């Protein structure tokens, strides 16, 4: 089990082993959910199509193709949910 400490500002540093295993980098969004009286789940929040806007322009962010695929799939799913 890996342990992290919450700072006085409510911040937590994700341990290196977990960052590397999940491919977390600066700016990665995490989704926190209360899973019980003393438990939470943390999920990597995939980028949205809005997050990917401008990625092909000069100086844009370079993301792995898997993140593009996931964002496109999420956008399609969201649009079907609204239909």
C-alpha positions as CSV (number, residue, x, y, z in Angstrom):
1,X,0.0,0.0,0.0
2,X,1.3,3.5,-0.9
3,X,0.6,6.3,1.5
4,X,0.5,10.1,0.9
5,X,-0.1,13.0,3.3
6,X,-2.6,15.8,2.9
7,X,-0.9,19.2,3.4
8,X,-2.4,22.1,5.3
9,X,-3.5,23.5,1.9
10,X,-5.4,20.2,1.1
11,X,-2.8,19.1,-1.5
12,X,-1.5,15.6,-2.0
13,X,1.6,14.5,-3.9
14,X,0.9,11.4,-5.9
15,X,3.8,9.0,-5.3
16,X,6.3,8.5,-8.2
17,X,5.4,4.8,-8.6
18,X,1.7,5.6,-9.1
19,X,2.4,8.6,-11.5
20,X,4.6,6.4,-13.6
21,X,2.2,3.4,-13.6
22,X,-0.7,5.6,-14.7
23,X,1.3,7.9,-16.9
24,X,0.3,11.0,-14.9
25,X,2.0,14.2,-15.9
26,X,1.6,17.9,-14.9
27,X,-1.9,19.0,-15.7
28,X,-3.5,15.5,-15.6
29,X,-7.0,15.8,-14.1
30,X,-8.1,13.4,-11.5
31,X,-11.7,12.6,-10.5
32,X,-12.2,12.0,-6.8
33,X,-15.3,10.1,-5.5
34,X,-16.3,9.4,-1.9
35,X,-16.6,5.6,-1.7
36,X,-17.5,5.2,1.9
37,X,-17.0,6.8,5.4
38,X,-13.2,6.5,5.1
39,X,-12.6,5.7,1.4
40,X,-12.3,7.5,-1.9
41,X,-11.7,6.3,-5.4
42,X,-9.5,8.4,-7.7
43,X,-9.9,8.1,-11.5
44,X,-7.8,9.7,-14.2
45,X,-10.2,12.1,-16.0
46,X,-9.6,11.7,-19.7
47,X,-9.2,14.8,-21.8
48,X,-12.2,16.2,-23.5
49,X,-12.3,17.4,-27.1
50,X,-12.1,21.0,-25.8
51,X,-8.9,20.1,-23.9
52,X,-7.5,18.8,-27.2
53,X,-8.3,22.0,-29.2
54,X,-5.2,23.5,-30.8
55,X,-3.1,20.4,-30.2
56,X,-2.0,20.4,-33.8
57,X,-1.0,24.0,-33.9
58,X,2.6,25.1,-33.5
59,X,3.6,24.8,-29.8
60,X,0.5,22.6,-29.0
61,X,0.4,19.9,-26.4
62,X,1.5,16.5,-27.7
63,X,-0.7,13.6,-26.4
64,X,-0.6,9.9,-27.1
65,X,-3.0,8.6,-29.7
66,X,-4.8,6.6,-26.9
67,X,-5.8,9.9,-25.2
68,X,-7.2,11.2,-28.5
69,X,-9.2,7.9,-29.0
70,X,-10.5,8.1,-25.5
71,X,-11.6,11.7,-25.8
72,X,-13.3,11.1,-29.1
73,X,-15.1,8.0,-27.7
74,X,-16.2,10.1,-24.7
75,X,-17.5,12.9,-27.0
76,X,-19.5,10.4,-29.0
77,X,-20.9,8.8,-25.9
78,X,-21.9,12.2,-24.5
79,X,-23.6,13.2,-27.7
80,X,-25.6,9.9,-27.7
81,X,-26.6,10.4,-24.1
82,X,-28.0,13.8,-25.0
83,X,-29.9,12.4,-28.0
